[in-house]
């Protein structure tokens, strides 16, 4: 399952997520069109154009998603699945260990976020990538939840 913070409740992925335990997730955020695409092991598993008809979780979704994100944050309290990450349009980028509770500079216009996991479906672990703008304000988030079936 997945959630787009302040936009959607839990959603099932519209396609089957690859079965491998080791997964490489790539999150692309196209800020000019407010679109989020999620890939797992090279397979596109979600592609969402944010809009009032899609973002039904709260009517204030634009307050978050219209901000220009410049940093990401892995939650120390809730992100239990992220192992390593890198920024690139190439999923073979040089991975770094995830450091939780630390703001990390990011430019969504030039780089996707790649996150690796070793979580199994049904473990209830989750990836939580939070976006923040220059002022430290919430600019959206992507949550991937390893439920049965896996959701975002």
Secondary structure as the mmCIF struct_conf table of DSSP 4:
data_model
#
loop_
_struct_conf.conf_type_id
_struct_conf.id
_struct_conf.beg_label_comp_id
_struct_conf.beg_label_asym_id
_struct_conf.beg_label_seq_id
_struct_conf.end_label_comp_id
_struct_conf.end_label_asym_id
_struct_conf.end_label_seq_id
STRN STRN1 UNK A 2 UNK A 4
TURN_TY1_P TURN_TY1_P1 UNK A 5 UNK A 7
STRN STRN2 UNK A 11 UNK A 12
BEND BEND1 UNK A 14 UNK A 15
HELX_LH_PP_P HELX_LH_PP_P1 UNK A 16 UNK A 18
BEND BEND2 UNK A 21 UNK A 22
STRN STRN3 UNK A 23 UNK A 30
TURN_TY1_P TURN_TY1_P2 UNK A 31 UNK A 34
STRN STRN4 UNK A 35 UNK A 40
TURN_TY1_P TURN_TY1_P3 UNK A 41 UNK A 42
STRN STRN5 UNK A 43 UNK A 49
TURN_TY1_P TURN_TY1_P4 UNK A 52 UNK A 54
BEND BEND3 UNK A 57 UNK A 57
TURN_TY1_P TURN_TY1_P5 UNK A 59 UNK A 60
HELX_RH_AL_P HELX_RH_AL_P1 UNK A 61 UNK A 65
TURN_TY1_P TURN_TY1_P6 UNK A 66 UNK A 66
BEND BEND4 UNK A 67 UNK A 67
STRN STRN6 UNK A 71 UNK A 74
TURN_TY1_P TURN_TY1_P7 UNK A 76 UNK A 78
BEND BEND5 UNK A 81 UNK A 81
STRN STRN7 UNK A 82 UNK A 88
BEND BEND6 UNK A 89 UNK A 90
TURN_TY1_P TURN_TY1_P8 UNK A 91 UNK A 92
BEND BEND7 UNK A 93 UNK A 93
STRN STRN8 UNK A 96 UNK A 97
BEND BEND8 UNK A 100 UNK A 101
STRN STRN9 UNK A 104 UNK A 105
TURN_TY1_P TURN_TY1_P9 UNK A 108 UNK A 110
STRN STRN10 UNK A 112 UNK A 117
HELX_LH_PP_P HELX_LH_PP_P2 UNK A 119 UNK A 120
TURN_TY1_P TURN_TY1_P10 UNK A 121 UNK A 122
BEND BEND9 UNK A 123 UNK A 123
STRN STRN11 UNK A 126 UNK A 132
TURN_TY1_P TURN_TY1_P11 UNK A 134 UNK A 135
BEND BEND10 UNK A 136 UNK A 136
STRN STRN12 UNK A 138 UNK A 145
BEND BEND11 UNK A 148 UNK A 149
STRN STRN13 UNK A 151 UNK A 151
#
